[in-house]
């Protein structure tokens, strides 16, 4: 009986969060994230995201989608109606955004980039739980992205922690990982037009976009998380240099768009 009540209550909270306006969603999401300390296994499957297996998935979904920080209506409109959309998702972590792109359009092809192997493995299992066909839509690239190719050593404690950064020097696990540019990764995938380039790599977005001058000029939307004034300025400069315009921003995300005139 208790389990049934919790399932009904959590389902109501998800639906209520989706129905409220931006400010109301943010307030409710904050309450859920900080006050409702339930095991995620007790939550019902979330439309588009499936049954959750890690608490960080719950927090990512509430902040990015129910609270609206990663929502940009023109991007979502174009992705829903695209026939052969290509998305480059840089910073996969738990694969929440991979599921969102495919929820909007199951035909989307995704190049998914992350420096941690376990993140790719978790994301693939999450995709399979929602729809096994989605797994084939995602091409996993295991690499650090920067402005020049090479190799580097990364350090982390929890491979599924969303704040893992390529420049971290402390951590129980240390690994050597290849460094690639986004232009190189894009060329290997066929140099197609990119509908969405999403960047969330904990302060390294500016360096990544310095190695993306070619792909940026073939990209319609950029959604980039920024972590400080320096990264904000670097991301903005790279996008503006590529002919994109700043279309929207909030305390976490920058959204750039290529207009028809550009």
C-alpha positions in Angstrom: 0.0 0.0 0.0 2.8 2.4 0.9 4.6 1.6 -2.4 1.4 2.3 -4.3 0.9 5.6 -2.6 4.4 6.7 -3.2 4.1 5.8 -6.9 0.9 7.8 -7.2 2.4 10.8 -5.3 5.6 10.9 -7.3 3.6 10.6 -10.6 1.4 13.6 -9.5 4.6 15.6 -8.8 6.0 15.0 -12.2 2.8 15.9 -13.9 2.3 19.0 -11.8 5.9 20.1 -12.5 5.3 19.7 -16.3 2.1 21.7 -16.1 3.3 24.7 -14.2 4.9 27.8 -15.7 8.7 28.4 -15.6 8.8 29.9 -12.1 6.4 27.4 -10.6 8.3 24.5 -12.2 11.6 25.8 -10.7 10.1 26.2 -7.2 8.5 22.7 -7.3 11.7 21.2 -8.7 13.7 22.7 -5.9 11.4 21.3 -3.3 11.5 17.8 -4.9 15.3 17.8 -5.3 16.0 19.0 -1.7 13.1 17.7 0.3 11.8 14.5 -1.2 14.6 12.0 -0.3 13.0 8.9 -1.8 14.9 6.1 -3.5 14.5 6.6 -7.3 13.5 2.9 -7.6 10.2 3.9 -6.0 9.4 6.5 -8.7 7.2 5.5 -11.7 8.7 5.6 -15.2 9.1 9.2 -16.5 7.7 9.8 -20.0 10.6 10.1 -22.3 13.2 9.1 -19.7 12.0 5.7 -18.5 12.5 4.1 -15.1 15.3 5.9 -13.3 18.3 4.0 -11.8 20.4 6.8 -10.3 19.3 9.7 -8.1 21.3 12.1 -10.2 19.0 11.3 -13.2 16.1 12.6 -11.1 17.9 15.8 -10.2 19.0 16.4 -13.8 15.5 15.9 -15.2 13.9 18.2 -12.7 16.4 21.0 -13.2 17.0 20.8 -16.9 13.5 19.9 -18.2 10.8 20.4 -15.5 12.5 23.6 -14.3 13.2 24.6 -17.9 17.0 25.4 -17.9 17.7 23.2 -21.0 14.4 24.0 -22.8 14.5 26.2 -25.9 11.3 26.0 -27.9 12.7 26.8 -31.4 15.2 24.0 -31.0 12.6 21.5 -29.9 10.2 22.6 -32.6 12.8 22.0 -35.4 14.0 18.7 -33.9 10.5 17.3 -33.7 9.9 18.0 -37.4 13.3 17.1 -38.8 13.7 14.1 -41.0 17.4 13.4 -40.8 18.5 15.3 -37.7 22.1 15.0 -36.4 22.8 16.0 -32.8 26.2 16.3 -31.2 25.9 15.8 -27.5 29.2 16.6 -25.7 29.1 15.6 -22.0 26.8 12.6 -21.9 27.1 11.7 -18.2 23.9 9.8 -17.4 22.4 10.1 -20.9 19.4 12.2 -19.8 19.7 14.6 -22.8 20.2 11.6 -25.2 16.8 10.4 -24.1 15.3 13.8 -24.5 16.5 14.3 -28.1 15.1 10.8 -29.0 11.9 11.4 -27.1 11.4 14.5 -29.3 12.3 12.6 -32.5 13.2 8.9 -32.5 14.8 9.2 -35.9 17.5 11.5 -34.6 21.1 10.4 -35.0 23.3 11.3 -32.1 27.1 11.6 -31.7 27.5 11.2 -28.0 30.9 12.3 -26.6 32.1 11.7 -23.0 35.5 11.1 -21.5 34.3 8.4 -19.1 33.5 4.9 -20.3 31.1 4.1 -17.5 29.0 7.1 -18.5 28.5 5.7 -22.0 27.6 2.3 -20.6 25.1 3.7 -18.2 23.5 5.9 -20.9 23.2 2.9 -23.3 21.4 0.9 -20.6 19.1 3.8 -19.9 18.3 4.1 -23.6 17.5 0.4 -23.8 15.1 0.6 -20.9 13.1 3.3 -22.7 13.2 1.8 -26.2 15.8 -0.7 -27.4 15.7 0.8 -30.9 17.2 4.0 -29.5 20.5 2.4 -28.8 21.3 2.1 -32.5 20.7 5.8 -33.0 23.6 6.8 -30.8 27.3 6.7 -31.8 29.4 6.8 -28.6 32.8 8.6 -28.8 35.1 8.1 -25.8 37.3 11.1 -25.6 38.2 14.4 -24.0 37.4 17.3 -26.3 39.7 20.3 -26.7 41.2 22.6 -29.2 44.0 20.2 -30.2 44.4 16.4 -30.4 46.5 14.5 -28.0 46.3 12.4 -24.8 45.6 13.4 -21.2 45.1 11.8 -17.8 41.7 12.3 -16.1 41.0 11.8 -12.4 37.7 11.1 -10.7 36.0 9.3 -7.8 32.5 8.6 -9.0 32.3 8.0 -12.8 28.7 9.0 -12.9 29.1 12.3 -11.0 28.0 15.1 -13.3 30.8 17.5 -12.1 33.7 15.4 -13.3 36.1 17.6 -15.2 38.9 16.9 -17.6 41.3 19.2 -15.7 40.6 17.6 -12.3 43.8 16.4 -10.6 42.3 14.6 -7.6 40.4 11.3 -7.6 40.7 7.7 -6.7 40.6 6.6 -10.4 43.2 7.9 -12.9 43.0 7.0 -16.6 44.8 8.1 -19.8 42.2 9.2 -22.4 42.6 10.4 -26.0 41.9 14.1 -26.7 40.1 14.9 -29.9 38.6 18.1 -31.5 35.0 18.4 -32.3 35.9 19.1 -35.9 37.8 15.8 -36.1 34.9 13.8 -34.5 32.4 15.5 -36.9 34.5 14.8 -40.0 34.7 11.1 -39.0 30.9 11.1 -38.8 30.6 12.3 -42.4 30.6 16.2 -42.0 26.8 16.4 -42.1 24.8 19.5 -41.1 24.3 19.5 -37.3 20.9 20.5 -36.0 22.0 20.7 -32.3 25.4 20.9 -30.7 25.0 20.6 -26.9 28.1 21.2 -24.7 28.2 20.5 -21.0 31.8 19.7 -20.0 32.4 21.5 -16.7 34.3 24.6 -17.7 36.0 23.2 -20.9 33.4 24.5 -23.4 35.5 27.3 -24.6 38.4 25.0 -25.4 36.1 22.5 -27.1 34.6 25.2 -29.4 38.0 26.5 -30.3 38.4 23.1 -31.9 35.0 23.3 -33.6 35.3 26.1 -36.1 34.2 23.9 -39.0 31.3 22.2 -37.4 30.0 25.4 -35.9 29.6 26.8 -39.3 27.3 23.9 -40.2 25.3 23.9 -37.0 21.8 25.4 -36.5 21.6 25.5 -32.7 24.2 25.5 -29.9 23.1 24.8 -26.3 26.1 25.4 -24.1 26.3 25.2 -20.3 28.6 27.9 -18.9 30.5 27.7 -15.5 32.0 31.2 -15.2 32.8 34.4 -16.9 35.8 33.1 -18.8 34.0 30.1 -20.3 30.9 32.3 -21.1 33.1 34.7 -23.1 34.9 32.0 -24.9 31.7 30.2 -25.9 30.1 33.4 -27.0 33.1 34.5 -29.1 33.3 31.1 -30.9 29.6 31.0 -31.7 29.4 34.6 -32.9 32.6 34.1 -35.0 30.8 31.2 -36.7 27.8 33.3 -37.7 25.5 32.2 -34.9 23.4 34.7 -32.8 22.7 34.6 -29.1 19.0 33.7 -28.9 18.4 33.0 -25.2 20.2 32.6 -21.9 19.7 31.8 -18.3 21.8 31.3 -15.2 23.1 28.0 -16.6 22.7 27.8 -20.4 23.4 29.8 -23.5 21.4 29.2 -26.6 22.7 30.2 -30.0 20.8 30.0 -33.3 21.7 30.3 -37.0 18.9 32.4 -38.6 18.0 32.2 -42.2 19.7 35.5 -43.0 23.0 34.1 -41.5 
